[in-house]
Amino acid sequence: MSKDTESRSRIHIKVGDIEIDVSGAQQEVDAEILKLREEEDWSAALAKVRSAREEAIAAAVDAAKRSGLPERGTAFKALLDNCNLTKRPDQVLAALHYLRDVEGVNDSPPRVMMDLFEDAGIGAPGNLSLYINRLRERGFLTIPPSAHDKNRYAVLTPEGRAHLDKRSRN
């Protein structure tokens, strides 16, 4: 590559009928992008991207409902009801099981857990960390060493699964 080619930058954005194409030295491109961000085309392009994203999400939700897939709150509530999990620690354990094994979520910060309870129409546990720590003490949960002891990465142990199985038979 020549020195001239190496120092050139280009940004090309096409959203619908809006096309933004800027090239030149990096400083020139940076300056031009700063100007473009204040113009109507930039705002219109972002609005189109947001709209397309919202339409895609709405279409996915609609398709899931039409195909008979339950929404997550309904599915989680059915798990709790079918397994007769009425105690809060058991529900927290079931929530982690649901997130990991049903939804395939590996990182579940407190808000994700709380949202799952809310979606199911169940009051969320007050101090989620307390429940998770107590379930860890009982050997029902573990946190992989790579997760640096963060509760959001807790997974059920075989003992935790056995506990849920035992509760669901009672």
LUMMARLO-552214 format. One record per residue (C-alpha): x, y, z; residue number from 1; residue in three letters. Coordinates in nm, 4 decimals. Layout:
<pts>
PT         c1         c2         c3   num   residu
PT          X          Y          Z   NUM      ALA
...
</pts>
This chain:
<pts>
PT         c1         c2         c3   num   residu
PT     0.0000     0.0000     0.0000     1      MET
PT     0.1170     0.3488    -0.0710     2      SER
PT     0.1390     0.6036     0.2041     3      LYS
PT    -0.1443     0.7995     0.0395     4      ASP
PT    -0.3769     0.4960     0.0437     5      THR
PT    -0.3006     0.4163     0.4067     6      GLU
PT    -0.3965     0.7633     0.5297     7      SER
PT    -0.7391     0.7699     0.3626     8      ARG
PT    -1.0611     0.6772     0.5414     9      SER
PT    -1.4111     0.6210     0.4129    10      ARG
PT    -1.7542     0.5938     0.5700    11      ILE
PT    -2.0442     0.4812     0.3544    12      HIS
PT    -2.3948     0.4555     0.5011    13      ILE
PT    -2.7067     0.3718     0.3017    14      LYS
PT    -3.0450     0.3578     0.4702    15      VAL
PT    -3.3380     0.3423     0.2326    16      GLY
PT    -3.3037     0.6307    -0.0079    17      ASP
PT    -3.0578     0.8157     0.2165    18      ILE
PT    -2.6926     0.7702     0.1300    19      GLU
PT    -2.3992     0.9186     0.3182    20      ILE
PT    -2.0541     0.8738     0.1645    21      ASP
PT    -1.7543     1.0488     0.3156    22      VAL
PT    -1.3912     0.9828     0.2303    23      SER
PT    -1.0570     1.1527     0.2763    24      GLY
PT    -0.7976     1.1848     0.5460    25      ALA
PT    -0.9127     1.0653     0.8896    26      GLN
PT    -0.9349     1.4208     1.0256    27      GLN
PT    -1.1426     1.5305     0.7254    28      GLU
PT    -1.3784     1.2358     0.7649    29      VAL
PT    -1.4149     1.3021     1.1390    30      ASP
PT    -1.4941     1.6692     1.0750    31      ALA
PT    -1.7446     1.5852     0.8008    32      GLU
PT    -1.9217     1.3284     1.0201    33      ILE
PT    -1.9525     1.5843     1.2988    34      LEU
PT    -2.1221     1.8215     1.0523    35      LYS
PT    -2.3441     1.5456     0.9116    36      LEU
PT    -2.4664     1.4463     1.2566    37      ARG
PT    -2.6313     1.7862     1.2864    38      GLU
PT    -2.8069     1.7603     0.9498    39      GLU
PT    -3.1493     1.6260     0.8685    40      GLU
PT    -3.0224     1.3273     0.6650    41      ASP
PT    -2.8391     1.1862     0.9657    42      TRP
PT    -3.1465     1.2157     1.1880    43      SER
PT    -3.3664     1.0670     0.9177    44      ALA
PT    -3.1269     0.7747     0.8688    45      ALA
PT    -3.1205     0.7026     1.2429    46      LEU
PT    -3.4985     0.7274     1.2618    47      ALA
PT    -3.5305     0.4732     0.9786    48      LYS
PT    -3.2905     0.2340     1.1511    49      VAL
PT    -3.4819     0.2646     1.4807    50      ARG
PT    -3.8130     0.2147     1.3039    51      SER
PT    -3.6873    -0.0938     1.1192    52      ALA
PT    -3.5573    -0.2389     1.4468    53      ARG
PT    -3.8886    -0.1792     1.6256    54      GLU
PT    -4.0816    -0.3312     1.3343    55      GLU
PT    -3.8565    -0.6386     1.3367    56      ALA
PT    -3.9061    -0.6884     1.7106    57      ILE
PT    -4.2819    -0.6437     1.6796    58      ALA
PT    -4.2924    -0.8906     1.3887    59      ALA
PT    -4.0935    -1.1475     1.5886    60      ALA
PT    -4.3246    -1.1140     1.8887    61      VAL
PT    -4.6304    -1.1390     1.6644    62      ASP
PT    -4.4913    -1.4467     1.4865    63      ALA
PT    -4.4165    -1.6136     1.8205    64      ALA
PT    -4.7711    -1.5487     1.9420    65      LYS
PT    -4.9251    -1.6777     1.6168    66      ARG
PT    -4.7147    -1.9937     1.6298    67      SER
PT    -4.8454    -2.0745     1.9752    68      GLY
PT    -4.5241    -2.0068     2.1631    69      LEU
PT    -4.6082    -1.8700     2.5059    70      PRO
PT    -4.4655    -1.5410     2.6088    71      GLU
PT    -4.1890    -1.5710     2.8637    72      ARG
PT    -4.3998    -1.4607     3.1621    73      GLY
PT    -4.6685    -1.7151     3.0852    74      THR
PT    -4.4118    -1.9912     3.0348    75      ALA
PT    -4.2301    -1.9120     3.3603    76      PHE
PT    -4.5579    -1.8890     3.5540    77      LYS
PT    -4.6623    -2.2271     3.4112    78      ALA
PT    -4.3315    -2.3760     3.5282    79      LEU
PT    -4.3899    -2.2471     3.8813    80      LEU
PT    -4.7525    -2.3589     3.8882    81      ASP
PT    -4.6942    -2.7028     3.7336    82      ASN
PT    -4.4080    -2.7746     3.9730    83      CYS
PT    -4.5907    -2.6255     4.2718    84      ASN
PT    -4.3027    -2.3875     4.3474    85      LEU
PT    -4.4544    -2.1406     4.5906    86      THR
PT    -4.1606    -2.0652     4.8201    87      LYS
PT    -3.9493    -1.7687     4.7185    88      ARG
PT    -3.6099    -1.9480     4.7235    89      PRO
PT    -3.7527    -2.2234     4.5015    90      ASP
PT    -3.8904    -1.9607     4.2638    91      GLN
PT    -3.5504    -1.7893     4.2393    92      VAL
PT    -3.3884    -2.1254     4.1692    93      LEU
PT    -3.6545    -2.1967     3.9052    94      ALA
PT    -3.5994    -1.8531     3.7504    95      ALA
PT    -3.2300    -1.9261     3.7064    96      LEU
PT    -3.3145    -2.2675     3.5638    97      HIS
PT    -3.5652    -2.1094     3.3233    98      TYR
PT    -3.3255    -1.8360     3.2087    99      LEU
PT    -3.0319    -2.0754     3.1595   100      ARG
PT    -3.2007    -2.3842     3.0187   101      ASP
PT    -3.5116    -2.2510     2.8444   102      VAL
PT    -3.4048    -1.9095     2.7182   103      GLU
PT    -3.0336    -1.9884     2.6941   104      GLY
PT    -2.9326    -1.6753     2.8876   105      VAL
PT    -2.5878    -1.6990     3.0497   106      ASN
PT    -2.5780    -1.3539     3.2078   107      ASP
PT    -2.8779    -1.2604     3.4191   108      SER
PT    -2.8296    -0.9391     3.6142   109      PRO
PT    -3.0914    -0.8620     3.8812   110      PRO
PT    -3.3092    -0.6603     3.6430   111      ARG
PT    -3.3427    -0.9609     3.4077   112      VAL
PT    -3.4545    -1.1802     3.6967   113      MET
PT    -3.6918    -0.9123     3.8253   114      MET
PT    -3.8380    -0.8661     3.4752   115      ASP
PT    -3.9060    -1.2404     3.4533   116      LEU
PT    -4.1044    -1.2313     3.7787   117      PHE
PT    -4.2882    -0.9182     3.6647   118      GLU
PT    -4.3689    -1.0755     3.3249   119      ASP
PT    -4.5173    -1.3721     3.5118   120      ALA
PT    -4.7323    -1.1422     3.7253   121      GLY
PT    -4.5503    -1.2448     4.0430   122      ILE
PT    -4.4007    -1.0022     4.2896   123      GLY
PT    -4.0247    -1.0004     4.2463   124      ALA
PT    -3.8069    -1.1086     4.5387   125      PRO
PT    -3.6856    -0.8132     4.7411   126      GLY
PT    -3.3178    -0.8933     4.7891   127      ASN
PT    -3.2200    -1.1188     4.5037   128      LEU
PT    -2.8538    -1.1371     4.6061   129      SER
PT    -2.9539    -1.2682     4.9490   130      LEU
PT    -3.1584    -1.5493     4.7914   131      TYR
PT    -2.8801    -1.6387     4.5479   132      ILE
PT    -2.6168    -1.6397     4.8224   133      ASN
PT    -2.8295    -1.8644     5.0439   134      ARG
PT    -2.8942    -2.1015     4.7531   135      LEU
PT    -2.5170    -2.1121     4.6939   136      ARG
PT    -2.4580    -2.1909     5.0621   137      GLU
PT    -2.7030    -2.4819     5.0338   138      ARG
PT    -2.5096    -2.6117     4.7304   139      GLY
PT    -2.7957    -2.5507     4.4845   140      PHE
PT    -2.6075    -2.2900     4.2805   141      LEU
PT    -2.2505    -2.2378     4.1741   142      THR
PT    -2.0703    -1.9589     3.9969   143      ILE
PT    -1.8073    -2.0522     3.7384   144      PRO
PT    -1.4557    -1.9366     3.8369   145      PRO
PT    -1.4347    -1.7292     3.5180   146      SER
PT    -1.7306    -1.5174     3.6402   147      ALA
PT    -1.5282    -1.3581     3.9237   148      HIS
PT    -1.7886    -1.4522     4.1877   149      ASP
PT    -2.0672    -1.2461     4.0262   150      LYS
PT    -2.4171    -1.3732     4.1106   151      ASN
PT    -2.5453    -1.2835     3.7653   152      ARG
PT    -2.3627    -1.5905     3.6273   153      TYR
PT    -2.4989    -1.8415     3.8815   154      ALA
PT    -2.5943    -2.1837     3.7475   155      VAL
PT    -2.7804    -2.4728     3.9058   156      LEU
PT    -2.5745    -2.7570     4.0455   157      THR
PT    -2.6944    -3.1175     4.0152   158      PRO
PT    -2.8160    -3.0761     4.3757   159      GLU
PT    -3.0143    -2.7677     4.2725   160      GLY
PT    -3.1799    -2.9568     3.9881   161      ARG
PT    -3.2567    -3.2485     4.2211   162      ALA
PT    -3.4105    -3.0036     4.4700   163      HIS
PT    -3.6404    -2.8588     4.2011   164      LEU
PT    -3.7318    -3.2103     4.0859   165      ASP
PT    -3.8124    -3.3114     4.4430   166      LYS
PT    -4.0265    -2.9986     4.4979   167      ARG
PT    -4.2189    -3.0577     4.1777   168      SER
PT    -4.3138    -3.4102     4.2881   169      ARG
PT    -4.4577    -3.2888     4.6198   170      ASN
</pts>
